[in-house]
Amino acid sequence: MEKHLVSYITGDPRRRMTFVYCSIVSLAPLLFGCGGGPDTTTVRGKVTYKGAPVTYGLINFSTGSGQPIGGTIQPDGSYEYQLPPGEYRVRVDAPEKVPEAYKEGDPQPPPSPRLVPEKFADFEASGLTATIGGESPQQLDFKLP
């Protein structure tokens, strides 16, 4: 596993940036807390693309100021996070995956296709928004065309 991780980090710059971003997003709940406070709402839902669940990737919510909130999409396309009420722009990123059988020293594998078009990985270009109210839990599904 360590060799695979090292080759992943030191390989393609796009993969390195994806690894760094995923690491930061994944560690954010540990640093800032992920439990709901009195001013947060449990937001849960599913992310699908062309009717099929998005089986990996990230979903993030941004008010335009401060750190985006969110993280990993589960293998069934579901997610659940605590968000303060407000208006959010949303991004969904499911970058190419490194094949599980890939080992350091192997030829660079061909890129796998993204699960969703790259435009959805950008807050501005995605066109996705969310209005989070005070009721909890709030169901919010994203059905990407």
N, C-alpha and C positions, 0 to 999 in steps of 0.2 A: 504493500500500500504506500509506504513512504517513497519508494522509487517512482511509483506512478504519479504521486502528488508532485514530487520534485520535477519530473519531466513535464507535467502539466503546467506548472508555474513558470518554468524556464523556457517553454516552447513558444508557440505563437503569441504575439503581443495581445491579440484580441482575447485569447483564452486567459492570459495573465490578468487582464483588466476585469474579465468576467469573474475570475476567482477572487480577486481583491474586492470587487463590489459585493459578491455573494457573501464573502466573509464578514464584511462590515455590516451588511443588512442582517445577517444571521446573528451577529453578536450584539446588535443594538438592543434587543429586549433584555439581555443580561446587564447591559450598562445602564439602561434607562428604565428598566422595569417593564413587565408585560402584563401585569395584573391591572384590572380595571379599577379606576378610582371613582370617586363620586361624580366626576364630570366626564366620564367616558361611556361609550355605548359598545356593546358587543356586536360586531359586524361580521356576518358569516355569509358564505355563498359558494357558488361554483363558477369556474371559468371554463367556457367551452369555445372551440373554434370549429366552425362548420358542423355543429351538432355533436362533436366528439370532445370528451374532457381533455383539458390541457394537463398532461400527466406529470409535468415538472416545470420549474421556473419560479419566477417571482411576481408578486403583485404589490404595488406600492401606491399609497395615497399621499397627495401633497396639497397643502393649502397655498403654496407659492412662496411661503416663508417658513423658515425652520427646516428641520430634518424630516424627510418623508417617513411615513409609518407603513409597516407591512412586513412582508417576508416571503417565505416559501409557500408554493402551491403544492398540495398533497397529491399523491398518485391518482386519486379519484377526481382531481380537478377542484377540490374544496380548499377553502381557506377560512381562518377565523382570527380576528384581531380586535383589540380595544382601540377605539378612536374617539376623540372629543367630537361633539356635535359641530357641524360646519359644512362648508362647501369644499369639495376636493376635486382635483384632477387625478386621473388614475392611469397607471402604466402597467402593462403585462409584458414580461420578458421571458421567453423560453429559448435561450440561445442553443446553439449546436452542442451536442453531447460528445464527450470522448468515449469511444467504445470501451466496454468493461474489460475486454481482453487485451487492450493496449498496454504495452509495457515499455519502460525506458529502453531506448536503443532500437525499437521497432521503427520502421519507416513511418513518417507522419501520416496518420490516417486521413482519408478524404473527409472533408467536413460533412457532418450529417445535416439534414435539413432542419431549419428552425420549425418549432411546432406552430408558431404564429408569425405573421409577417412582422418584419423589423419595425414598421411604423408604430406598432402598439407598444414598443419599448421606450417610447419618448412621450413625456407628459404632454407636450404641445401637439405633436402629430397624431396621437392616439385618438383624440376626440372623445375619450371616455371621461365621464364625470360622475360624481356621487354626492348626494345630499344626505348627510348623516344627521338624524334627529335624536331626540332624547330617549325614545323608546328602545328598550333592550330586551332581547336580541333583535337585530335588524337584519333581514335577509336581503342580500344584494348580489344577484347573479349577473355575470358578464357573458353574454352570448355574442362572441366575435364573429363577424360575417366572413 
